[in-house]
Amino acid sequence: MSIVDLFRKKAVAWLGKHSLVSHLRLACWVALVGLAVMAASIIDPAPLTVIFAMSVGQVIGIAAFLGFLVSILMDVVRGSDHPPDAPGPAQRFRESDTKADVTSST
């Protein structure tokens, strides 16, 4: 087993523990931190502050973008087999819930 396979297994296990919504929220918070770092160059326009803000802000922005990308890929891979409380279309679960409601009311 190589290091890449070990890293892939750990990453898949970690992604499986957390929901799509928590990944998306984390990506949003990371994007806001990147935006705040970039805005620091506007507040204090010294040369080192601008260099720091643009360099570190870009790295944080790329991390946020990768977080959004992972969230999208998780949603696509998951398909319609996700629980009904998750956002997005879950047609199979919604159809079964409506049939259960109709049968229980009669």
N, CA, C and O atoms as a DFTB+ gen file, in Angstrom:
424 C
 N C O
     1  1       0.854      -1.174       0.000
     2  2       0.000       0.000       0.000
     3  2       0.900       1.237       0.000
     4  3       1.796       1.372       0.833
     5  1       0.648       2.113      -0.929
     6  2       1.469       3.308      -1.042
     7  2       0.917       4.423      -0.158
     8  3      -0.163       4.303       0.419
     9  1       1.667       5.489      -0.066
    10  2       1.253       6.635       0.740
    11  2       0.019       7.299       0.120
    12  3      -0.850       7.791       0.839
    13  1      -0.053       7.311      -1.197
    14  2      -1.200       7.919      -1.876
    15  2      -2.474       7.143      -1.559
    16  3      -3.516       7.742      -1.294
    17  1      -2.397       5.809      -1.585
    18  2      -3.571       5.000      -1.256
    19  2      -4.001       5.204       0.192
    20  3      -5.194       5.275       0.487
    21  1      -3.035       5.296       1.086
    22  2      -3.340       5.536       2.492
    23  2      -3.992       6.902       2.681
    24  3      -4.966       7.028       3.423
    25  1      -3.462       7.922       2.015
    26  2      -4.043       9.261       2.093
    27  2      -5.453       9.276       1.505
    28  3      -6.352       9.916       2.050
    29  1      -5.640       8.568       0.391
    30  2      -6.963       8.510      -0.245
    31  2      -7.973       7.850       0.680
    32  3      -9.103       8.328       0.789
    33  1      -7.597       6.759       1.352
    34  2      -8.517       6.081       2.269
    35  2      -8.884       6.978       3.446
    36  3     -10.042       7.033       3.859
    37  1      -7.888       7.677       3.981
    38  2      -8.161       8.569       5.114
    39  2      -9.038       9.745       4.685
    40  3      -9.923      10.165       5.430
    41  1      -8.793      10.272       3.489
    42  2      -9.597      11.391       2.999
    43  2     -11.043      10.970       2.765
    44  3     -11.966      11.702       3.120
    45  1     -11.245       9.808       2.175
    46  2     -12.602       9.320       1.924
    47  2     -13.318       9.047       3.245
    48  3     -14.503       9.348       3.380
    49  1     -12.612       8.484       4.209
    50  2     -13.222       8.230       5.518
    51  2     -13.593       9.537       6.208
    52  3     -14.661       9.635       6.812
    53  1     -12.718      10.548       6.124
    54  2     -13.012      11.833       6.756
    55  2     -14.185      12.522       6.062
    56  3     -15.045      13.098       6.727
    57  1     -14.226      12.467       4.736
    58  2     -15.322      13.097       4.000
    59  2     -16.640      12.383       4.276
    60  3     -17.697      13.015       4.291
    61  1     -16.586      11.082       4.491
    62  2     -17.802      10.336       4.768
    63  2     -18.393      10.619       6.132
    64  3     -19.597      10.453       6.325
    65  1     -17.571      11.045       7.089
    66  2     -18.059      11.327       8.437
    67  2     -18.867      12.611       8.497
    68  3     -19.777      12.730       9.317
    69  1     -18.553      13.558       7.656
    70  2     -19.181      14.874       7.717
    71  2     -20.177      15.041       6.577
    72  3     -20.023      14.447       5.510
    73  1     -21.190      15.851       6.815
    74  2     -22.223      16.050       5.812
    75  2     -21.793      17.071       4.765
    76  3     -20.821      17.805       4.944
    77  1     -22.524      17.095       3.700
    78  2     -22.269      18.032       2.619
    79  2     -22.442      19.469       3.098
    80  3     -21.679      20.355       2.713
    81  1     -23.435      19.695       3.930
    82  2     -23.709      21.044       4.416
    83  2     -22.551      21.554       5.276
    84  3     -22.192      22.729       5.200
    85  1     -21.969      20.676       6.089
    86  2     -20.838      21.129       6.913
    87  2     -19.620      21.452       6.054
    88  3     -18.880      22.383       6.371
    89  1     -19.397      20.706       4.977
    90  2     -18.299      21.024       4.061
    91  2     -18.535      22.356       3.367
    92  3     -17.615      23.156       3.195
    93  1     -19.771      22.578       2.977
    94  2     -20.099      23.826       2.297
    95  2     -19.957      25.020       3.244
    96  3     -19.464      26.074       2.843
    97  1     -20.380      24.860       4.474
    98  2     -20.227      25.942       5.453
    99  2     -18.760      26.238       5.733
   100  3     -18.362      27.396       5.853
   101  1     -17.961      25.184       5.836
   102  2     -16.528      25.380       6.050
   103  2     -15.902      26.130       4.874
   104  3     -15.076      27.020       5.073
   105  1     -16.292      25.773       3.656
   106  2     -15.765      26.469       2.480
   107  2     -16.182      27.945       2.489
   108  3     -15.399      28.809       2.093
   109  1     -17.392      28.234       2.931
   110  2     -17.846      29.629       3.010
   111  2     -17.038      30.414       4.039
   112  3     -16.647      31.554       3.786
   113  1     -16.790      29.810       5.196
   114  2     -16.006      30.499       6.220
   115  2     -14.576      30.723       5.763
   116  3     -13.997      31.775       6.035
   117  1     -14.000      29.752       5.074
   118  2     -12.634      29.917       4.570
   119  2     -12.598      31.041       3.536
   120  3     -11.651      31.827       3.507
   121  1     -13.627      31.119       2.687
   122  2     -13.685      32.198       1.695
   123  2     -13.803      33.561       2.375
   124  3     -13.195      34.532       1.925
   125  1     -14.575      33.639       3.448
   126  2     -14.695      34.905       4.167
   127  2     -13.384      35.304       4.834
   128  3     -13.047      36.487       4.877
   129  1     -12.648      34.339       5.349
   130  2     -11.335      34.643       5.936
   131  2     -10.392      35.153       4.859
   132  3      -9.657      36.113       5.086
   133  1     -10.404      34.520       3.681
   134  2      -9.579      34.987       2.574
   135  2      -9.944      36.392       2.140
   136  3      -9.073      37.200       1.818
   137  1     -11.232      36.678       2.133
   138  2     -11.681      38.025       1.781
   139  2     -11.223      39.049       2.821
   140  3     -10.830      40.161       2.469
   141  1     -11.275      38.676       4.088
   142  2     -10.819      39.587       5.149
   143  2      -9.318      39.837       5.049
   144  3      -8.856      40.955       5.280
   145  1      -8.558      38.802       4.706
   146  2      -7.107      38.980       4.556
   147  2      -6.821      39.913       3.388
   148  3      -5.942      40.770       3.479
   149  1      -7.550      39.756       2.298
   150  2      -7.342      40.639       1.144
   151  2      -7.788      42.066       1.439
   152  3      -7.205      43.022       0.926
   153  1      -8.825      42.210       2.269
   154  2      -9.291      43.554       2.623
   155  2      -8.314      44.267       3.546
   156  3      -8.367      45.490       3.669
   157  1      -7.433      43.534       4.190
   158  2      -6.440      44.165       5.068
   159  2      -5.515      45.087       4.284
   160  3      -5.009      46.071       4.823
   161  1      -5.294      44.768       3.011
   162  2      -4.437      45.639       2.202
   163  2      -5.113      46.974       1.892
   164  3      -4.430      47.955       1.600
   165  1      -6.420      47.023       1.952
   166  2      -7.131      48.286       1.731
   167  2      -7.075      49.139       2.994
   168  3      -6.955      50.362       2.928
   169  1      -7.165      48.478       4.139
   170  2      -7.144      49.201       5.415
   171  2      -5.758      49.768       5.698
   172  3      -5.630      50.913       6.131
   173  1      -4.710      48.960       5.452
   174  2      -3.333      49.403       5.671
   175  2      -2.546      49.167       4.380
   176  3      -2.002      48.081       4.184
   177  1      -2.479      50.171       3.493
   178  2      -1.873      49.949       2.177
   179  2      -0.344      50.000       2.143
   180  3       0.230      50.476       1.163
   181  1       0.311      49.529       3.172
   182  2       1.776      49.453       3.159
   183  2       2.204      48.328       2.204
   184  3       1.456      47.366       2.028
   185  1       3.373      48.424       1.592
   186  2       3.791      47.421       0.603
   187  2       3.809      45.985       1.138
   188  3       3.348      45.073       0.452
   189  1       4.332      45.769       2.345
   190  2       4.367      44.412       2.886
   191  2       2.970      43.875       3.185
   192  3       2.712      42.681       3.027
   193  1       2.082      44.746       3.612
   194  2       0.702      44.323       3.876
   195  2       0.008      43.901       2.585
   196  3      -0.728      42.914       2.558
   197  1       0.247      44.652       1.527
   198  2      -0.359      44.315       0.233
   199  2       0.195      42.992      -0.283
   200  3      -0.568      42.150      -0.757
   201  1       1.493      42.796      -0.201
   202  2       2.101      41.541      -0.660
   203  2       1.576      40.369       0.165
   204  3       1.221      39.328      -0.386
   205  1       1.527      40.539       1.479
   206  2       1.014      39.492       2.349
   207  2      -0.445      39.188       2.042
   208  3      -0.837      38.025       1.937
   209  1      -1.251      40.243       1.897
   210  2      -2.681      40.048       1.680
   211  2      -2.955      39.352       0.353
   212  3      -3.807      38.467       0.283
   213  1      -2.245      39.742      -0.693
   214  2      -2.497      39.124      -1.986
   215  2      -1.973      37.691      -2.054
   216  3      -2.605      36.833      -2.671
   217  1      -0.845      37.427      -1.440
   218  2      -0.281      36.080      -1.481
   219  2      -1.070      35.111      -0.611
   220  3      -1.526      34.067      -1.077
   221  1      -1.225      35.470       0.650
   222  2      -1.940      34.586       1.578
   223  2      -3.420      34.543       1.239
   224  3      -4.050      33.490       1.338
   225  1      -3.976      35.668       0.843
   226  2      -5.391      35.689       0.457
   227  2      -5.680      34.802      -0.735
   228  3      -6.735      34.172      -0.802
   229  1      -4.742      34.748      -1.687
   230  2      -4.937      33.877      -2.836
   231  2      -4.881      32.409      -2.430
   232  3      -5.678      31.607      -2.918
   233  1      -3.969      32.049      -1.560
   234  2      -3.885      30.658      -1.098
   235  2      -5.153      30.266      -0.350
   236  3      -5.677      29.169      -0.544
   237  1      -5.642      31.151       0.499
   238  2      -6.875      30.862       1.239
   239  2      -8.058      30.787       0.281
   240  3      -8.941      29.947       0.457
   241  1      -8.088      31.651      -0.731
   242  2      -9.155      31.596      -1.734
   243  2      -9.133      30.312      -2.540
   244  3     -10.190      29.766      -2.857
   245  1      -7.957      29.823      -2.874
   246  2      -7.848      28.550      -3.587
   247  2      -8.332      27.407      -2.700
   248  3      -8.998      26.489      -3.178
   249  1      -8.001      27.459      -1.413
   250  2      -8.479      26.430      -0.482
   251  2     -10.002      26.456      -0.386
   252  3     -10.637      25.403      -0.332
   253  1     -10.592      27.653      -0.364
   254  2     -12.052      27.759      -0.328
   255  2     -12.670      27.220      -1.607
   256  3     -13.688      26.529      -1.560
   257  1     -12.067      27.527      -2.745
   258  2     -12.577      27.019      -4.015
   259  2     -12.515      25.493      -4.061
   260  3     -13.446      24.841      -4.533
   261  1     -11.411      24.930      -3.568
   262  2     -11.307      23.469      -3.527
   263  2     -12.358      22.874      -2.582
   264  3     -12.880      21.789      -2.839
   265  1     -12.665      23.579      -1.497
   266  2     -13.737      23.127      -0.607
   267  2     -15.086      23.123      -1.295
   268  3     -15.865      22.183      -1.133
   269  1     -15.376      24.180      -2.075
   270  2     -16.613      24.204      -2.855
   271  2     -16.627      23.074      -3.880
   272  3     -17.654      22.424      -4.076
   273  1     -15.508      22.842      -4.522
   274  2     -15.420      21.784      -5.526
   275  2     -15.643      20.407      -4.901
   276  3     -16.337      19.571      -5.478
   277  1     -15.065      20.171      -3.735
   278  2     -15.280      18.899      -3.040
   279  2     -16.754      18.737      -2.656
   280  3     -17.299      17.637      -2.749
   281  1     -17.396      19.816      -2.231
   282  2     -18.819      19.748      -1.892
   283  2     -19.660      19.387      -3.101
   284  3     -20.578      18.572      -3.005
   285  1     -19.352      19.988      -4.235
   286  2     -20.100      19.686      -5.457
   287  2     -19.879      18.243      -5.875
   288  3     -20.827      17.549      -6.241
   289  1     -18.635      17.787      -5.823
   290  2     -18.352      16.403      -6.194
   291  2     -19.013      15.422      -5.239
   292  3     -19.495      14.374      -5.667
   293  1     -19.042      15.748      -3.947
   294  2     -19.719      14.873      -2.994
   295  2     -21.201      14.767      -3.311
   296  3     -21.781      13.687      -3.201
   297  1     -21.816      15.869      -3.700
   298  2     -23.241      15.864      -4.020
   299  2     -23.518      15.073      -5.288
   300  3     -24.508      14.347      -5.370
   301  1     -22.647      15.214      -6.273
   302  2     -22.838      14.488      -7.530
   303  2     -22.639      12.991      -7.324
   304  3     -23.412      12.181      -7.834
   305  1     -21.613      12.631      -6.584
   306  2     -21.334      11.210      -6.354
   307  2     -22.421      10.582      -5.497
   308  3     -22.794       9.429      -5.716
   309  1     -22.923      11.314      -4.540
   310  2     -23.940      10.780      -3.636
   311  2     -25.234      10.467      -4.366
   312  3     -25.908       9.492      -4.033
   313  1     -25.591      11.271      -5.349
   314  2     -26.795      11.017      -6.137
   315  2     -28.059      11.208      -5.324
   316  3     -28.124      12.084      -4.461
   317  1     -29.061      10.391      -5.599
   318  2     -30.359      10.534      -4.933
   319  2     -30.500       9.600      -3.743
   320  3     -31.606       9.416      -3.235
   321  1     -29.412       9.012      -3.293
   322  2     -29.483       8.090      -2.161
   323  2     -29.267       8.771      -0.829
   324  3     -29.042       8.088       0.171
   325  1     -29.326      10.091      -0.774
   326  2     -29.066      10.787       0.474
   327  2     -30.358      10.943       1.269
   328  3     -31.446      10.850       0.700
   329  1     -30.255      11.178       2.574
   330  2     -31.433      11.274       3.434
   331  2     -32.270      12.503       3.087
   332  3     -31.761      13.451       2.489
   333  1     -33.536      12.491       3.455
   334  2     -34.428      13.580       3.060
   335  2     -34.108      14.926       3.702
   336  3     -34.557      15.953       3.195
   337  1     -33.344      14.961       4.805
   338  2     -33.040      16.250       5.419
   339  2     -31.880      16.963       4.734
   340  3     -31.607      18.122       5.044
   341  1     -31.195      16.297       3.810
   342  2     -30.100      16.925       3.079
   343  2     -30.677      17.780       1.955
   344  3     -31.703      17.425       1.374
   345  1     -30.031      18.900       1.644
   346  2     -30.538      19.743       0.562
   347  2     -30.366      19.072      -0.788
   348  3     -29.481      18.238      -0.980
   349  1     -31.211      19.445      -1.700
   350  2     -31.135      18.870      -3.036
   351  2     -32.254      17.880      -3.274
   352  3     -32.944      17.469      -2.341
   353  1     -32.428      17.501      -4.518
   354  2     -33.533      16.595      -4.836
   355  2     -33.245      15.175      -4.351
   356  3     -32.222      14.581      -4.691
   357  1     -34.149      14.659      -3.568
   358  2     -34.079      13.264      -3.131
   359  2     -35.394      12.624      -3.518
   360  3     -36.244      12.370      -2.665
   361  1     -35.561      12.363      -4.797
   362  2     -36.850      11.949      -5.329
   363  2     -37.318      10.624      -4.750
   364  3     -38.499      10.460      -4.444
   365  1     -36.403       9.682      -4.600
   366  2     -36.822       8.380      -4.120
   367  2     -37.376       8.494      -2.701
   368  3     -38.392       7.870      -2.392
   369  1     -36.738       9.270      -1.837
   370  2     -37.211       9.414      -0.475
   371  2     -38.499      10.226      -0.429
   372  3     -39.395       9.915       0.356
   373  1     -38.603      11.235      -1.236
   374  2     -39.814      12.050      -1.229
   375  2     -41.006      11.251      -1.731
   376  3     -42.107      11.401      -1.202
   377  1     -40.816      10.408      -2.736
   378  2     -41.918       9.595      -3.236
   379  2     -42.376       8.603      -2.177
   380  3     -43.577       8.391      -2.006
   381  1     -41.442       7.998      -1.469
   382  2     -41.826       7.028      -0.445
   383  2     -42.518       7.721       0.726
   384  3     -43.427       7.151       1.330
   385  1     -42.096       8.951       1.056
   386  2     -42.747       9.677       2.137
   387  2     -44.177      10.050       1.777
   388  3     -45.063       9.976       2.628
   389  1     -44.418      10.450       0.535
   390  2     -45.776      10.822       0.148
   391  2     -46.683       9.601       0.108
   392  3     -47.860       9.705       0.452
   393  1     -46.170       8.455      -0.300
   394  2     -46.975       7.236      -0.300
   395  2     -47.302       6.815       1.123
   396  3     -48.404       6.332       1.388
   397  1     -46.369       6.990       2.031
   398  2     -46.603       6.627       3.426
   399  2     -47.653       7.559       4.044
   400  3     -48.478       7.124       4.847
   401  1     -47.618       8.831       3.668
   402  2     -48.606       9.780       4.195
   403  2     -50.003       9.451       3.685
   404  3     -50.976       9.564       4.431
   405  1     -50.112       9.052       2.441
   406  2     -51.413       8.739       1.860
   407  2     -51.986       7.483       2.491
   408  3     -53.181       7.441       2.786
   409  1     -51.183       6.472       2.704
   410  2     -51.682       5.240       3.278
   411  2     -52.022       5.397       4.752
   412  3     -52.940       4.739       5.241
   413  1     -51.311       6.243       5.462
   414  2     -51.589       6.410       6.883
   415  2     -52.831       7.257       7.131
   416  3     -53.428       7.168       8.204
   417  1     -53.239       8.089       6.149
   418  2     -54.401       8.950       6.360
   419  2     -55.717       8.238       6.083
   420  3     -56.777       8.718       6.485
   421  1     -55.662       7.094       5.399
   422  2     -56.925       6.389       5.092
   423  2     -57.300       5.391       6.131
   424  3     -58.330       4.728       6.007
